Amino acid sequence: MTIVHIPDVLHLVGSHLNTYDLVACLQVNRLWNSVFIAHLWRTIDDSQRPWRRLLAKFADPTPTYYNPQEQHARLVERVPDKLLDLFLKYGHFIRTLVIRRPQTVELCLRARDIARTARRREQAEQALAEPFSSSVSISTSNPRRATGAGTADDRGEILPCEGITILRFGFLDPVLTFLKRLDLRQYSQEALYLTALSATLLKNQCELQPSLDGVPLCLFVENRGAVSSRLHMVTLARSCWQLVLNNPKLQELDMGPFGVHEDTFFGPGDFLKSTLASLQRLRALRVSVEGTPDFLVRLPTTLPNLKLLWYHDKSPAGLDALVEETSKARGSGTVNSAGREITGGVTSDSDGTQRMPSLRLLDVVAPSQPRHLAAIFSSFPDLVMLSLGVLNVDDASVSRSGMAADKGRHDATVLLPQHLGTRLLELHVVDWGGPATILRSSNIHFNSVTRLNLQRISGYKKLFDLLRTFPALQELQLKRLHTLHSEVDPSYETELPLLTLKSIRLSKEPFGTECRLNGLLSLLPNLAEARLYTIHPSTLATIAAHCPLIEILEFTKKSHINSQLSLLLTHCPNIKSCVGPGLQIAYQDIFNHPWVCKDLQKLDCQITGIPCITEDEIASIKYLRNHYSQNITLPLAFDMPRFPKSDPAFTHEDNWDMRHPGEQLAFRKYSTLLDVLCGVYDLITKYTILDTVQQDRTTLSSCPQTLWTSSRGGRPASSLGRPLKATSRVLSNDRARWIHFSL
């Protein structure tokens, strides 16, 4: 390989480096700097450390304790020219942009506006100099414009900040939180800073007007007051949407959670739909659509290639409009040869061509009902993941769905879709209300769902009934379970086991009592992963008895378990990880009950019952070593691997010059402890794949001194006066496998 091929190799390597590595590569030499500078500017997240330090160096003030308002006020000031020069020079390299500071939006717009103005000036000068030339080479003379930041659209060059494909906004905190207080504290002690801030905002608004030619001001000031915070929000909203319009090749757009300012930030529905319709390459969209009820209905024609949609609308008006449109299609009785409707967001032409075949993910915030789900699955039949805010189910919806089903069976003109939701693989619900049977009465069958995420559900019996409606469920995540006082626990002996469920994750303590948790675990014979909030001794015994295939067991709340941990390690051969605070095991159990978990990779427990040596006994051993055993050459730390334990010259009492009974007792306890540690270590390395011990520096109150440290040969080494907490680590098959013991 010659020097000519080095840039090509560097380009291949640069596409796999993160921001921190790219910054280091820029400092190697000029060749590396010229190659990696494009990769550094390809992905920008102004919250990451390199970009955050750069912006703080040029824009952010020094934080003060007494005047935090001044710091927040200066965050929205005009960006300096030095930072603008960088965006003018390298802005055309940007492809992924994550914005968490308002200055970044202003930088992108001003850099593009300056480059576009310079290009037009050059074109005008070139036209005057050579009026009869149809194609000339334009060279820049503007000192603010750098080489490579091409701006001529006629030559296919990209203006700064016009080649972005992934754009995400998330910069409202802390600036907009501070701006929210403008209307409330105009006459407080902050009036001085608020007045200065209003002047700064007004100045920015006037300077950015030439760059906001694509977003009319009247769209955002209609029916809104002229408060300083609102005026700045209008300018900020127009700036963000102008940045969106400047990048027609966007593939992912995330407008972020705008909270209380969303009514000011988003314009009318017509502007929103027309703007999104210009982004034909858009694949993922997260946007608030307040006041746009027909957004979902017109989505197939607005964004036909969309795959991921986060639909943020607190009102169910959009879902109601989708239900109404779907009902019209069913009532017309117009279907294609495949039996699908040609309206309602499913197909576009009379020949039955699908209008929305690509949508895979839909996130809905508004409260939904079964009729909404039926309309969603009818309009978007290929959904793979669905996230719902609140699923409200009442008796009226049950009766309506039952009447609709009966009418569909007796009236041939009303065509009900069959088995809706059969392609769905993942379902997220914030709050599930009502019985689970309502879904089947609405022809909704989750036969393919493998992952269910529930934030809240009321009733333990309802949870069991809901799990029965997912025949292919493999993973369950549950955060909170509201217990009903009049509810009776089901009979676990008569309940059929959930054979497909392999993973369960419980946040906090949703079941309230350990009996209910144990009852659920007893119905999971194929459980492989359990991540719980807390675990009881009976729970661990239940897992060992009913879940023999368990591989991962983790919990977060401290628990005290002794013999049950040994029961788990001797009855579950597939266990690979058992981590949680408070796990305990007696060293006699390790000797008496050999472990069957040959693939153990991670274990965090405390070994109890090991004899401890007091401070006086440690002092006696040190005294024997330093004064009465000069003929025995022992290292300072009693390094065991250098002196085999089987050597009688260093293990028999007769070889020690001990003249006091306390010294003999100390040596015997030391020898016993040494034998126990070596025996425990030998058994662990015999029945598991662990073979290395490494000491930690955490002191335990139960045994303030340590006699177990690391050694190169894999055997534990003894050391007096060091903390007693050991961690063993082994690298096998390119994976770190370790065991953590606290003695």
C-alpha positions in Angstrom: 0.0 0.0 0.0 1.4 3.4 -1.0 0.9 6.8 0.3 -1.7 7.4 -2.4 -4.1 4.9 -0.9 -3.9 6.2 2.7 -6.7 8.7 2.4 -9.1 6.0 1.1 -8.2 3.8 4.1 -8.7 6.7 6.5 -12.1 7.5 5.0 -13.1 3.8 5.7 -11.9 4.0 9.2 -13.4 7.4 9.9 -16.9 6.2 9.2 -16.7 3.9 12.3 -15.2 6.4 14.8 -17.1 8.4 17.4 -16.7 12.1 18.0 -14.1 11.8 20.7 -11.8 9.6 18.5 -12.3 11.9 15.5 -11.2 14.9 17.5 -8.0 13.0 18.5 -7.3 12.0 14.9 -7.5 15.6 13.7 -4.4 16.4 15.8 -2.1 13.8 14.2 -1.0 15.6 11.0 -2.4 17.7 8.1 -3.3 14.7 6.0 -5.4 13.2 8.8 -6.9 16.5 9.6 -8.1 17.0 6.0 -9.6 13.5 5.9 -11.3 13.3 9.3 -12.7 16.8 9.4 -15.5 15.7 7.1 -16.4 12.8 9.3 -16.3 15.0 12.4 -18.8 17.4 10.9 -21.0 14.6 9.5 -22.7 14.0 12.9 -23.2 16.9 15.3 -24.8 16.7 18.7 -24.2 20.0 20.5 -24.8 18.3 23.9 -21.7 16.0 23.5 -18.6 17.2 25.2 -16.5 18.3 22.2 -19.3 20.4 20.7 -20.5 21.6 24.1 -17.0 22.8 24.9 -16.8 24.6 21.5 -20.1 26.3 22.0 -19.3 27.2 25.6 -16.0 28.7 24.5 -17.6 31.1 22.0 -21.2 31.6 23.2 -22.0 30.5 26.8 -21.2 32.8 29.7 -19.5 31.8 32.9 -22.1 30.5 35.3 -22.6 32.6 38.5 -24.2 31.6 41.8 -25.8 34.9 42.5 -27.2 35.7 39.0 -28.4 32.5 37.3 -31.0 34.6 35.4 -28.2 36.4 33.6 -26.7 33.1 32.5 -30.0 31.9 31.0 -30.6 35.2 29.4 -27.3 35.2 27.6 -28.0 31.7 26.2 -30.3 33.2 23.6 -27.9 36.0 22.5 -26.4 36.3 19.1 -23.7 33.8 18.3 -20.2 35.2 17.7 -18.7 35.5 14.3 -15.9 32.9 15.0 -18.4 30.2 15.5 -20.3 31.3 12.4 -17.1 31.0 10.3 -16.8 27.4 11.3 -20.4 26.6 10.1 -19.7 28.5 6.9 -16.6 26.4 6.2 -17.8 23.0 7.2 -21.6 23.2 7.3 -22.0 21.4 4.0 -20.6 18.2 5.6 -23.4 17.9 8.2 -25.7 14.9 7.7 -27.0 14.2 11.2 -27.8 17.2 13.5 -29.1 16.9 17.1 -29.9 20.4 18.4 -30.2 21.2 22.1 -29.2 24.8 22.0 -31.1 27.7 20.2 -27.7 29.0 18.9 -27.3 26.0 16.7 -30.5 26.8 14.8 -29.3 30.4 14.3 -25.9 29.2 13.2 -27.4 27.0 10.5 -29.8 29.6 9.1 -27.2 32.5 9.1 -24.5 30.4 7.5 -26.8 29.3 4.7 -28.1 32.9 4.3 -24.6 34.3 4.0 -23.4 31.6 1.6 -26.5 32.1 -0.6 -26.1 35.9 -0.7 -22.4 35.5 -1.7 -23.4 33.0 -4.4 -26.0 35.4 -5.9 -23.5 38.3 -5.8 -20.9 36.2 -7.6 -23.4 35.1 -10.2 -24.4 38.7 -10.8 -20.8 39.8 -11.1 -20.0 37.0 -13.5 -23.0 37.7 -15.6 -22.0 41.3 -16.0 -18.4 40.4 -16.8 -19.2 37.7 -19.3 -22.8 38.2 -20.5 -22.4 35.8 -23.5 -21.0 32.9 -21.5 -23.4 30.2 -20.6 -21.2 28.2 -18.2 -18.3 29.7 -16.3 -16.2 28.8 -13.3 -17.1 30.8 -10.3 -14.4 31.5 -7.7 -15.2 33.0 -4.3 -13.7 36.2 -3.0 -15.6 36.5 0.2 -13.3 36.1 3.2 -16.1 34.5 5.3 -16.6 31.8 2.7 -14.3 28.8 2.9 -13.1 26.3 0.3 -15.3 23.3 -0.1 -18.5 24.9 1.3 -20.1 25.0 -2.2 -23.2 27.1 -2.5 -24.1 27.1 -6.2 -27.3 25.2 -6.8 -26.7 25.2 -10.6 -23.5 23.2 -10.2 -25.1 20.7 -7.8 -23.1 22.0 -4.8 -24.7 22.1 -1.4 -25.2 25.2 0.7 -24.1 25.0 4.4 -26.6 23.1 6.5 -28.7 22.0 3.4 -27.6 18.3 3.2 -29.0 17.2 6.6 -30.8 13.8 6.5 -31.4 13.3 10.3 -32.7 16.3 12.3 -33.7 16.3 15.9 -34.8 19.2 18.1 -34.5 19.0 21.9 -33.3 22.4 23.2 -36.2 23.8 25.2 -34.5 23.2 28.6 -33.3 25.4 30.3 -34.0 28.4 28.0 -37.7 27.9 27.4 -38.2 27.1 31.1 -36.8 30.5 31.9 -38.8 32.2 29.2 -42.0 30.7 30.7 -41.5 33.0 33.7 -41.5 36.1 31.6 -45.2 36.6 31.8 -45.4 35.8 35.5 -42.5 37.9 36.9 -42.4 41.1 34.9 -42.6 43.2 38.1 -40.3 41.1 40.3 -36.6 41.4 41.0 -35.9 39.8 37.7 -37.3 42.8 35.8 -33.8 44.1 34.9 -32.7 40.9 33.3 -36.1 40.3 31.6 -35.9 43.8 30.0 -32.4 43.0 28.7 -33.6 39.7 27.4 -36.6 41.2 25.6 -34.2 43.5 23.8 -32.0 40.6 22.8 -34.9 38.6 21.5 -36.2 41.5 19.5 -32.8 42.0 18.0 -32.5 38.4 17.0 -36.0 38.4 15.5 -35.1 41.3 13.2 -31.8 39.8 12.1 -33.3 36.4 11.3 -36.1 37.8 9.1 -34.2 37.5 5.8 -33.5 33.8 6.5 -37.2 33.0 7.2 -38.6 33.6 3.8 -40.3 30.2 3.6 -42.3 30.5 6.9 -44.7 33.4 6.9 -45.0 35.3 10.2 -48.8 35.5 10.0 -49.1 31.7 10.5 -47.6 31.8 14.0 -48.9 35.2 15.4 -52.6 34.6 14.7 -54.7 34.7 17.9 -51.6 35.1 20.1 -50.6 37.9 22.4 -47.6 40.2 21.8 -45.7 39.1 25.0 -41.9 39.0 24.7 -41.8 35.3 25.4 -44.4 34.6 22.8 -42.6 36.8 20.2 -39.4 34.8 20.8 -41.3 31.6 20.5 -42.7 32.7 17.2 -39.2 33.5 15.9 -37.9 30.2 17.3 -40.7 28.2 15.7 -40.2 29.9 12.3 -36.5 29.2 12.6 -36.9 25.5 13.2 -39.4 25.0 10.4 -37.2 27.1 8.1 -34.4 24.7 8.8 -36.7 21.8 8.0 -37.6 23.4 4.7 -34.0 24.0 3.8 -33.3 20.3 3.9 -35.6 18.5 1.4 -33.6 15.3 1.7 -34.6 14.7 5.3 -35.1 11.0 6.2 -35.7 11.4 10.0 -37.3 14.4 11.7 -37.8 14.7 15.5 -39.4 17.9 16.6 -39.1 16.9 20.3 -41.5 17.3 23.2 -42.3 21.0 23.3 -44.6 20.9 26.3 -46.5 24.0 27.2 -45.2 25.9 24.2 -46.5 23.6 21.6 -49.5 25.8 20.9 -47.1 28.6 19.8 -44.5 26.4 18.2 -46.7 24.7 15.7 -48.5 26.5 12.9 -51.8 25.6 11.2 -52.5 22.1 9.9 -52.3 23.2 6.3 -48.8 24.5 6.8 -47.8 21.4 8.6 -49.1 19.0 6.0 -47.7 21.0 3.1 -44.2 21.1 4.8 -44.2 17.4 5.4 -45.5 16.7 1.9 -42.3 18.3 0.5 -40.2 15.7 2.4 -40.7 12.7 0.2 -37.7 10.8 1.6 -39.0 11.0 5.2 -39.0 7.7 6.9 -39.3 8.6 10.6 -41.4 11.5 12.1 -42.0 12.7 15.6 -44.3 15.7 15.7 -47.1 17.3 17.6 -50.3 17.6 15.5 -52.6 19.6 17.9 -55.5 21.0 16.0 -55.0 18.8 13.0 -57.7 16.0 13.2 -57.3 14.8 9.6 -53.6 14.2 9.9 -53.9 10.4 10.1 -56.5 10.2 7.4 -54.3 12.1 5.0 -51.1 10.5 6.1 -51.0 7.9 3.2 -51.1 10.7 0.6 -48.9 13.2 2.6 -46.1 10.7 3.5 -46.5 7.5 1.5 -43.1 6.1 2.4 -43.2 6.8 6.2 -42.2 3.9 8.4 -42.0 5.3 11.9 -44.6 7.8 13.3 -44.7 9.4 16.8 -48.2 10.9 16.7 -48.5 13.4 19.6 -52.0 14.7 19.9 -53.7 14.9 23.4 -57.1 15.0 21.8 -58.7 11.8 20.3 -60.2 13.9 17.5 -57.6 12.5 15.0 -58.5 8.9 16.0 -62.2 9.7 15.7 -61.7 11.1 12.2 -59.9 7.9 11.3 -62.8 5.8 12.6 -65.3 7.9 10.7 -63.3 7.6 7.5 -63.0 3.8 7.9 -66.7 3.5 8.6 -67.5 5.3 5.4 -65.4 2.8 3.5 -67.1 -0.1 5.1 -70.5 1.3 4.6 -69.9 1.9 0.9 -69.2 -1.8 0.5 -66.5 -1.0 -2.1 -63.7 -3.5 -1.9 -61.1 -5.0 -4.2 -60.6 -8.5 -5.2 -58.5 -9.2 -2.1 -61.3 -8.1 0.2 -59.8 -4.8 1.4 -61.3 -1.3 1.4 -60.2 1.3 -1.1 -60.7 4.2 1.3 -60.0 5.0 5.0 -56.2 5.1 4.6 -55.8 1.5 3.3 -55.7 1.8 -0.4 -55.5 4.7 -2.8 -56.8 3.6 -6.2 -59.9 1.8 -7.4 -57.8 -1.3 -8.2 -57.1 -1.9 -4.5 -53.5 -0.7 -4.3 -52.4 -0.1 -0.7 -51.9 3.5 0.3 -49.9 2.9 3.5 -47.9 -0.4 3.2 -44.7 0.9 4.8 -45.8 2.1 8.3 -44.2 -0.2 10.9 -44.3 1.9 14.1 -47.1 4.1 15.5 -47.0 6.0 18.8 -50.3 7.5 19.9 -50.6 9.7 23.0 -54.3 10.4 22.9 -56.7 8.2 24.9 -57.9 5.4 22.6 -60.7 2.8 22.6 -61.1 -0.5 20.8 -62.9 1.2 17.9 -59.8 3.3 17.5 -57.6 0.3 17.4 -59.8 -1.3 14.8 -59.5 1.8 12.6 -55.7 1.9 13.1 -55.2 -1.7 12.1 -57.6 -1.4 9.2 -55.8 1.7 7.9 -52.3 0.5 8.6 -52.4 -3.3 8.4 -48.6 -3.9 8.4 -47.9 -2.3 11.9 -45.2 -4.1 13.8 -45.1 -1.9 16.9 -47.9 0.1 18.5 -47.7 2.4 21.5 -50.8 3.7 23.2 -51.2 6.2 25.9 -54.4 5.2 27.7 -56.7 2.4 26.5 -60.2 3.2 27.8 -62.7 0.4 27.7 -66.2 0.8 29.0 -69.5 -1.2 28.8 -70.8 1.1 26.0 -67.9 0.3 23.7 -68.5 -3.4 24.5 -72.1 -3.2 23.5 -71.3 -1.2 20.4 -68.7 -3.7 19.2 -71.1 -6.6 19.9 -73.9 -4.9 17.9 -71.5 -4.1 15.1 -70.4 -7.8 15.0 -74.0 -9.0 14.9 -74.8 -6.5 12.2 -71.8 -7.6 10.2 -72.9 -11.3 10.4 -76.5 -10.5 9.2 -75.8 -7.6 6.8 -73.7 -8.5 3.8 -73.2 -4.8 2.9 -71.1 -4.1 6.0 -67.8 -5.9 5.6 -65.9 -6.3 9.0 -62.2 -6.9 8.8 -61.1 -10.2 10.1 -58.3 -10.8 12.6 -57.0 -7.3 12.9 -53.5 -6.8 14.4 -52.2 -10.2 13.5 -48.9 -8.8 12.3 -48.2 -6.8 15.4 -45.1 -7.9 17.3 -44.7 -5.3 20.1 -47.4 -3.5 22.1 -46.9 -0.7 24.6 -49.7 0.6 26.8 -49.4 3.3 29.5 -52.7 2.5 31.2 -54.9 -0.5 30.4 -58.5 -0.2 31.5 -61.4 -2.6 31.2 -61.5 -6.3 30.4 -59.2 -8.0 28.0 -62.0 -9.7 26.1 -63.1 -6.5 24.5 -60.3 -6.8 22.0 -61.6 -10.1 20.6 -65.1 -8.7 20.4 -63.7 -6.0 18.1 -62.0 -8.6 15.9 -58.5 -7.7 17.3 -56.3 -10.7 17.8 -52.7 -10.3 19.0 -51.6 -13.7 17.9 -48.1 -12.6 16.9 -47.2 -10.2 19.7 -44.0 -11.3 21.4 -43.4 -8.2 23.7 -45.9 -6.5 26.0 -45.0 -3.3 27.9 -47.6 -2.2 30.5 -47.1 0.9 32.6 -50.3 0.5 34.7 -53.1 -2.0 35.0 -55.8 -2.5 37.6 -56.5 -5.9 39.0 -54.4 -9.0 39.4 -57.0 -11.2 37.8 -57.2 -8.8 34.8 -53.5 -9.2 34.3 -53.8 -13.0 34.1 -56.7 -12.7 31.6 -54.8 -10.3 29.5 -51.7 -12.6 29.3 -54.0 -15.3 28.0 -54.9 -13.1 25.0 -51.3 -13.1 23.8 -50.6 -16.7 22.7 -47.1 -15.9 21.5 -46.0 -13.6 24.3 -42.3 -14.0 25.2 -41.4 -10.8 27.1 -43.5 -8.9 29.7 -42.6 -5.5 31.2 -44.8 -4.3 34.0 -44.3 -1.1 36.1 -47.4 -0.8 38.3 -50.3 -3.0 39.3 -53.2 -1.4 41.1 -54.5 -4.0 43.6 -58.3 -4.2 44.1 -59.3 -4.9 47.8 -62.2 -7.2 46.9 -60.1 -9.2 44.5 -59.4 -12.9 45.2 -56.2 -14.5 44.0 -56.6 -17.2 41.4 -55.8 -20.8 42.1 -52.3 -21.4 40.7 -52.7 -25.1 40.9 -55.5 -25.1 38.4 -54.2 -22.3 36.1 -52.6 -23.4 32.9 -48.9 -22.5 32.6 -47.7 -19.7 30.3 -45.3 -21.8 28.1 -44.2 -19.0 25.7 -43.3 -16.4 28.3 -39.5 -16.3 28.7 -38.7 -12.9 30.1 -40.3 -10.8 32.8 -39.3 -7.3 34.0 -41.0 -5.8 37.0 -40.3 -2.2 38.1 -40.7 -1.4 41.8 -43.0 -3.9 43.5 -46.2 -4.1 41.4 -47.7 -7.2 43.1 -47.6 -6.0 46.7 -47.2 -9.4 48.2 -44.7 -12.1 47.6 -47.4 -14.8 47.2 -48.7 -13.2 44.0 -45.2 -12.9 42.6 -44.4 -16.5 43.5 -47.7 -17.6 42.0 -46.9 -15.9 38.7 -43.4 -17.3 38.6 -44.8 -20.8 39.3 -46.7 -20.6 36.0 -43.5 -19.9 33.9 -41.7 -23.2 33.3 -39.7 -21.7 30.4 -38.6 -18.5 32.1 -35.1 -17.5 31.1 -34.8 -13.9 32.3 -36.2 -12.3 35.4 -35.4 -8.7 36.3 -37.3 -7.9 39.5 -37.5 -5.0 41.9 -37.1 -7.1 45.0 -36.8 -10.8 45.8 -37.7 -12.8 48.8 -36.4 -16.2 50.1 -39.6 -17.9 49.0 -39.3 -16.3 45.6 -35.8 -17.7 45.0 -37.0 -21.1 46.1 -40.0 -20.8 43.7 -37.6 -20.0 40.8 -35.4 -22.9 41.7 -38.4 -25.3 41.8 -40.5 -24.1 38.8 -38.0 -22.3 36.5 -35.2 -24.7 35.8 -34.2 -22.9 32.6 -33.5 -19.5 34.2 -30.4 -17.8 32.9 -30.5 -14.2 34.2 -31.8 -13.2 37.6 -31.4 -9.6 38.7 -33.0 -7.3 41.2 -32.4 -3.8 42.6 -33.7 -3.7 46.2 -31.6 -5.2 49.0 -32.5 -8.6 50.2 -31.1 -11.1 52.6 -31.0 -14.7 51.3 -28.9 -17.6 52.6 -29.6 -21.1 51.8 -32.0 -20.3 48.9 -29.1 -19.0 46.8 -27.3 -22.3 47.2 -30.6 -24.0 46.1 -30.6 -21.9 43.0 -27.0 -22.6 42.1 -27.5 -26.4 42.6 -30.9 -26.7 40.8 -30.6 -24.4 37.8 -27.8 -25.5 35.4 -28.4 -22.7 32.9 -27.9 -19.8 35.3 -25.4 -17.3 33.9 -26.0 -14.2 35.9 -27.3 -13.6 39.4 -26.9 -10.0 40.6 -28.5 -8.1 43.4 -27.7 -6.4 46.7 -27.8 -8.5 49.8 -27.2 -12.0 48.3 -25.6 -14.3 50.9 -24.3 -17.8 50.9 -22.6 -19.8 53.7 -19.3 -21.3 52.8 -20.4 -24.7 54.3 -23.1 -24.8 51.5 -20.4 -24.4 48.9 -18.6 -27.4 50.4 -21.7 -29.5 50.9 -23.7 -28.8 47.7 -21.6 -28.6 44.5 -22.9 -26.1 41.9 -24.4 -27.3 38.6 -24.1 -24.0 36.8 -21.2 -24.7 34.5 -21.7 -21.4 32.5 -21.9 -19.0 35.4 -20.6 -15.6 34.2 -21.7 -13.1 36.8 -22.5 -13.6 40.5 -22.6 -10.9 43.3 -23.0 -12.4 46.8 -21.6 -12.4 50.3 -20.0 -15.5 51.7 -20.9 -15.9 55.4 -19.6 -18.1 58.2 -15.9 -17.6 57.4 -13.8 -17.1 60.6 -12.5 -13.6 61.1 -9.2 -12.5 62.7 -9.3 -9.6 65.1 -7.0 -6.7 65.2 -5.1 -8.2 68.2 -4.6 -11.5 66.4 -3.3 -9.8 63.3 -0.9 -7.8 65.4 0.3 -11.1 67.0 1.0 -12.6 63.6 2.9 -9.6 62.5 4.9 -9.7 65.8 5.7 -13.4 65.2 6.8 -12.6 61.7 9.0 -9.6 62.6 10.6 -10.8 65.9 10.5 -14.6 66.5 10.6 -16.0 63.0 13.6 -14.5 61.5 14.8 -17.9 60.2 11.7 -18.1 58.0 11.8 -15.9 54.9 8.3 -14.7 54.4 7.4 -11.8 52.1 5.7 -8.8 53.6 2.3 -9.6 52.3 2.3 -13.4 52.9 2.1 -14.1 49.2 0.7 -17.7 49.0 1.6 -18.6 45.4 5.3 -18.2 46.1 5.0 -20.7 49.0 2.8 -23.7 48.4 0.2 -24.5 51.0 1.4 -28.1 51.2 4.9 -27.2 52.2 5.2 -28.2 56.0 8.0 -25.7 56.6 5.5 -22.9 56.5 2.2 -24.5 57.7 3.1 -26.5 60.7 3.0 -24.9 64.1 6.3 -26.4 65.2 8.2 -24.3 62.7 6.9 -21.1 64.3 8.5 -19.7 67.5 5.3 -19.1 69.3 5.7 -18.6 73.1 2.3 -17.2 74.0 -1.1 -19.1 73.8 -2.7 -16.1 72.1 -0.1 -16.3 69.3 -0.9 -20.0 68.8 -4.6 -19.4 68.6 -4.0 -16.6 66.1 -2.0 -18.8 63.9 -4.5 -21.6 64.0 -7.3 -19.2 63.1 -5.2 -17.8 60.3 -4.5 -21.3 59.0 -8.1 -22.3 59.1 -9.2 -19.1 57.3 -6.5 -19.8 54.7 -7.8 -23.3 54.1 -11.4 -22.1 53.9 -10.5 -19.4 51.3 -8.5 -21.8 49.2 -11.2 -24.5 49.4 -14.0 -22.1 48.4 -11.9 -20.8 45.5 -11.0 -24.3 44.3 -14.7 -25.4 44.4 -15.8 -22.3 42.5 -13.2 -22.7 39.8 -14.0 -26.4 39.6 -17.7 -26.1 39.0 -17.7 -22.9 37.0 -15.6 -21.3 34.2 -14.0 -18.7 36.6 -10.3 -19.0 37.2 -9.0 -15.5 38.2 -9.4 -13.5 41.4 -9.0 -9.8 41.6 -9.3 -7.6 44.8 -11.6 -4.6 45.1 -11.0 -1.7 47.6 -14.3 -1.6 49.4 -14.2 -2.2 53.2 -17.0 -4.3 54.9 -17.9 -3.8 58.5 -18.3 -7.5 59.1 -14.7 -8.2 58.5 -12.5 -5.1 58.5 -9.3 -6.9 57.3 -8.6 -9.0 54.4 -6.5 -12.1 53.8 -7.5 -12.6 50.1 -6.0 -10.7 47.3 -5.1 -11.3 43.7 -2.2 -13.4 42.3 -0.8 -14.0 38.8 -1.1 -17.8 39.1 -4.8 -17.7 39.7 -4.6 -18.7 43.4 -5.8 -16.3 46.1 -2.9 -14.5 47.9 -3.1 -13.5 51.5 -2.5 -9.9 52.7 -2.9 -8.4 56.1 -4.5 -5.0 56.7 -6.3 -4.6 53.3 -10.0 -4.4 52.6 -11.9 -7.7 52.3 -13.8 -7.7 49.0 -12.7 -9.8 46.1 -13.8 -9.8 42.4 -12.8 -12.6 40.0 -12.7 -12.0 36.3 -12.0 -14.2 33.3 -12.1 -13.5 29.6 -13.4 -16.5 27.6 -14.7 -16.4 24.1 -14.1 -12.7 23.9 -16.6 -12.1 26.7 -15.9 -10.8 30.2 -17.2 -13.3 32.8 -16.7 -12.4 36.4 -17.8 -13.3 39.9 -18.0 -10.8 42.8 -17.6 -12.0 46.4 -17.8 -10.0 49.6 -16.4 -12.0 52.5 
